[in-house]
Amino acid sequence: MLSTLLVIGGVLVGLLVLLAVIVSLSARPATTTRPTAGPRTPSWAGDVGRPHPDAWSPLSTGATSEMPAVR
């Protein structure tokens, strides 16, 4: 009886430790809270100034670099 309770307790403790390891490994890395010298621009910021594509407008008929041909 006592050995059964010890086995069940050990399994439960092992599962909790495994859960704690999984949660700690899957956590996001800590970000710095100190302000930077300037605003950070994301990599997609190169599209600044281009109009957002309108889903309801027809595509242009001229050849543009917007949609390259798939071969």
Secondary structure by P-SEA (a helix, b strand, c coil): caaaaaaaaaaaaaaaaaaaaaaaaaccccccccccccccccccccccccccccccccccccccccccccc
